Amino acid sequence: MSTTRETLLKVDGMSCSSCVRHIDSALRGIEGVVDVEVRLKERRVLVRHGEEAPSQQLVEALHNAGYEATAA
């Protein structure tokens, strides 16, 4: 059984509800992601995920979606 982890990401470049949906979709497409909470005003994303989805993979998925992200 996989342990669920939480990773908080700081995301630059998101500015609207369309960005929120795009980010949510990009992260939920990763195997092991359980939940995504996008905080538009804070420009942060909280991701709950298993060990099979390392933080770097989350950052890369957002980069591929057109956003700059770093683990906060």
N, C-alpha and C positions, 0 to 999 in steps of 0.2 A: 504494500500500500504506500502510495506517495504522500509525502508531507506537503501540505499547502503552505506556500510562502506568500508574503506581500512585498511588492516592489513599488516604490513611489518614484515616478519619472517626472522630470521637469521637461516640458515640451515647448519649444519656440515655434512660432508660425501658425498656431491655431487661433482663429479669431471669430468663428461663427458656429452655428449649429451644424452646418455641413461638415466642418472640420471635425466636430465631435463624432458624428456618424462615421466619417472616414477613418478616424483613429480607432474607434471602437471596433469597426469591421477588420481593420488590419491586425489588431491584437487578438481578437477572438478567432482569427484564422490559424493561430499557432496552437499546435497540439499541446495540451497541458494547461492552457489558460482556462480558468474557472469563471472569473468575473472581471469586469473592467468598469471602473468608475472615473469618468472624465470630469474634471473640475475646470471648466472653461475660464472662469474669472481668475483662478489661481494659476492657470497654465500648468496644471499638474494632472497626472493620471495615476491612479492607484490600480495595480494589477494583482489579482490573486491567481497564483499559478502553482503547478507542481514542479518538482525538480527537473522534469524533462523539458521545461521551458526556462532556460537560464536568462538572467537579466540582460545579458549582451544580445541575446536573440530578440528580446523585446525592443531594445534600442535599434537594432538593425531593421526590424520590421517597420518601425516608424520612420527611419531614415529612407527606406525604400518607398514609403508612402509620401515622402516629400517634407518630412518634419525633422527638425533637429531635436534630439532627446538625450538626456543624461540621467543617470540614476541620482536621485536627490538624497 
